Amino acid sequence: MDGIDKRIVTFINKHHVLTLATCSDNIPWCANCFYVYIEDFNMFVFTSDDSTKHIQDILTQDLVAGSIVLETNVIGKIRGVQFQGKMWKPQNKLLRKVKTAYLKKFPVAMLMKTNLWVVELSLLKFTDNRLGFGKKLIWKKKDD
């Protein structure tokens, strides 16, 4: 996928909760979401109600940021991803593909009345202190 270091993808795939940051009217907000990463599309998929603050925020500003972190007290083991991207509700063929992937990982979601959302990634920054203190691997989407 467009030059993304496999160590970043491996880290993302080992986790399942991301923190999503949105902003509307200069008021920031964070939400935690269970996610699936779709490597072929380089996007996160998660569910959320249309009435939540983070969904209401993206109706006016669809650019988002977020993070996925490994909880540890050991400085030498600190790892985490920070990301930026554009958030939107998938439709048609893409909706079918991401829904299949999401329900495979979280089958309990079949019981919920909620909507799927995606974050199409434009920037990934992976910090991995196991590679050296403060070592960062960065991927940025090429301009189309």
N, C-alpha and C positions, 0 to 999 in steps of 0.2 A: 504494500500500500504506500505508494508515493514517498518512499524513503523513510518511513517511520521505523525507528530502531526497534527490533523485536523485543528488547528488554522492557520497553514501554508497554507494548501490547501484552506481554506476559504479565506484567504487574496489573494492568487494567483488568485482565481476564481472571486474575486470582481474587478480585474483590467484587463486591456487589452493591455497595452503598456509595453514592456520590453526594457532595454538597453542591447545590446549585445556587448561584448568586444572580439576582435580578435587581433592576432599579427602575423606578417610575416616579416622575415628579421629584427627582433628586432624593428619593427615599429608598435606601438599599434594603434588600431582604435576602435571607438565605433559607433554603429548604433542603432536607435530606430525602433522597429518593433511591429506591432499589432500581438498579439499571442492568441492562444487557448491552455489551459493546458489539456492534456489527462491523467487523473489520473490513469487509468488502465495500462498505459505504462510509467507513470512518465516522461512525456516529454512535452516540449513546441513545438508548431507547428506555423510556420509563413511563409509568402511568401517573396521572394526576387528574383530579377533579377540575372542571372549568372554573369553579368558584374560588379556588385557592388564590392567595395573594400572588404567588409566583406566576401563575397562569395569567391572571389579570394584568400583571406587570408586563409580560411579553406581548400583550396585545398592543401596547404602545411603544415598546422597545424590545425587539426580538434578539438583540445581541446579549449573550450571557457569558458568565464565567463560572468556574467551579473548581473543586478539588476532590481527590481521592487520596486518603492517607492510610498508612500503616501505623497503628497505635503502638508506641514503644517508648520506654524510658531510656533505652540504650542509644546514645548519640551515634555510635558507629553503625547502627541498623536503621536509622531514619530513612524512610522512602516515601515518596508521594508524587502525585501528578497534579499539576495545575493546568486548567484548560480554558480556552475561549471558543465560542462558536455561535452559530445562529440556530435559534430554536423555533420549531414549527410542528404543526400537526400533520403526520403523514396521511396520504390518500391513496386509494386504488391499489395498484400492484405493490408499491412500496409498503403500504399499510399491511397488506397480507403477509409480506415477507417478515417485517419486523414483529408483527403479532405472533407469528409462528415461533420466532426465536425467543420472544419474551415469555410466552406461555410454556415453552419447553423448560426454561430456567425457573419460572415462577408459576407453576400450574394453578396455585390457589387464586391467582388473578382472574381466572375464569369465573369465579364467584362474585367478583366485584363489578359494580357499574361505574366505570371510569374510562378515561380516554388515554390513548397512547400519544406520546410526544417524542420528538427526536431533537438532539443537538448535533448538528453537522459541524464537525470540528474544524477550526481554522488555526489553532495553536495548541501544542502540547509541550509542557515543560516538566521533565521528570528529574527529581532530585533523588540521588541514591548514594548515601554516605558509605556504602560498602565499596564503592568504586573510588573512594577518596573523599575527604571531608568537603561537603558542599558541591560535589560533582553533579553537573546538570547536563542532561541530554535534551535538546530542543528540536522540535519539528514545527515547521510553519507551512501552511498551505501555500502553494504557488499561485500567483495571480493568474486567473483564467484569460 
